[in-house]
């Protein structure tokens, strides 16, 4: 009829300007659904979109018969797999392993352990297997009239109690008792009154630490060299071995500074300035790479220093030994470094 498409109750989807895109209306025992689009994508791209497939799938689900199945040969031979079951709270949940396919038949279908109430079928269409029919009513249970005394006990819902406070208090009390037992076994209570006063002061400090601010004393456990260690591990740094020769050490530092600038410019790594280390006493694990220039005039390292270098390399560290005698010994096969 004229103006039927303008009825808001029959419009299922509209464009941004309010133009009806999908309309539908009940007609006899079915539903008439109209898509107001062209078959090509000249006016709308809905027919070639994924949303169009989902809309058709939902319409197919609406078109499936949700009532009693008709008894015929096809329905009797077909079985519907469990799709969604009704949980104890009334919500739809995935089917349990005990659920079996449902075979539609004429008349009401019984609800069993193998066929619990829920939806059977697939995403394209489901069949509702109900526990009760539309005419079922709930009748409250009548309390029987008996001459004997009866005690009514209500259902126990959430009657849990928070025991965090009492348990923490009990733990603190046991800790205090344990401390007193240690003092008693040590004989502090049987000595002179001065010892008893010291014990009382110790207990006062203990209670102050438990229930107040434990700011009676602060121990400074810092050691010499901690600030340098923190600086060494705050950034990745390349180290070089200090040989004691000013010329060799200056060349090593200048070369590693150039390598550091190259790493900053060409890679995402931003290492810190190179560090000079003494292999006999400095901590070597702070550095991933150590450059060691070998000088012929330098004394032989001690056994302890060689052991520290060996432990450093076994833990994953890398040492680059530069013998610096390639040109003096030649590059032939018979040359030895």
Buried (B, 14 or more C-beta within 10 A) or exposed (E): EEEEBEEEEBBBBBEEEEEBBBBBBEEEEEEEBBBBBEEEEEEBEBEEEEEBEEBEEEBEBEEEEEEBBEEEEEBEEEEBEBBBBBEEEEEEEEBEEEBBEBBBBEEEBEBEEEBBEBBBBEEEBBBBBBEEEEEEEEEEEEEEEEEEEEEEEEEEEEEEEEEEEEEEEEEEEEEBEEEBEEBEEEEBEEEEEEBBEEBEEEBEEBEEEEEEEEEEEEEEEEEEEEEEEEEBEEEBBBBBBBBEBEEBBEBBBEBBEEBBEEBEEEEEEEBEEBBBBEBEEBBBEBBEBBBBBBBEEEEEBEEEBEEBBEEBEEEEBEBEEBEBEEEEEEEEEEEEE
